[in-house]
Amino acid sequence: EVQLVESGGGLVQPGGSLRLSCAASGFTFSTYWMNWVRQAPGKGLEWVANVKQDGSETNYVDSVKGRFTISRDNAKSSVYLRLNDLRADDTAVYYCAGGNGWLILTWGQGAPVTVSS
Amino acid sequence: ENVLTQFPGTLSVSPGERATLSCRASHSVGSNFLAWYQQKPGQAPTLLIYGASNRATGIPDRFSGSGSATDFSLTINRLEPEDSAVYYCQQYAASPLTFGGGTKVEI
């Protein structure tokens, strides 16, 4: 069974940092592009970042460039998102998602991140 | 950035009817790399359609996608109560990947 399990979410103060992790199982992780997609409370989906199979290429939405860093460890079948300089508008459920090329085939259940003082 | 606009925002339909959801892109979507996702309350999205018209594995043939370039649609035939959800279109042809704002289908 294909599974993505996020962890590391929580409450953080504005300007703070957090690291999200996503553990994959049930598929050949090293063949998938991996993504992070977020959803603010009551809002739609927003793609955040992705990383190529071998980690050699990353892409980001403009609003997080310079603050967030996506990375992966194929030996651990895991993808990470480092979130720095967090702002209130970064509050969202963060989904780990992976797929064939840039097509997202599978999603985790999400990790909530709340930025508040 | 390729902005995707979905309409209508909300669609109220009866069981057994047909629903047609629209998605318009601000720029042509390369290779028709347009996907549709279904999201039910409290759940992660699931892939319905990719490449504008290809059903994902396990998706019933009541769901169909069509369109090209900047205009796409998702049709749901013979609506069932379980189809109540928010539906998102997404282009995966160019970075940044972008989603439409969603259409809520109420049954």
Interface residues (C-beta under 8 A of the other chain):
Chain A: N35 G44 L45 E46 W47 N50 N59 Y60 V61 D62 Y95 G101 W102 L103 I104 L105 T106 W107 G108 Q109 G110
Chain B: F33 A35 Y37 Q39 Q43 A44 P45 T46 L47 Y50 A56 V86 Y88 Q90 Y92 A93 S95 P96 L97 T98 F99 G100 G101 G102
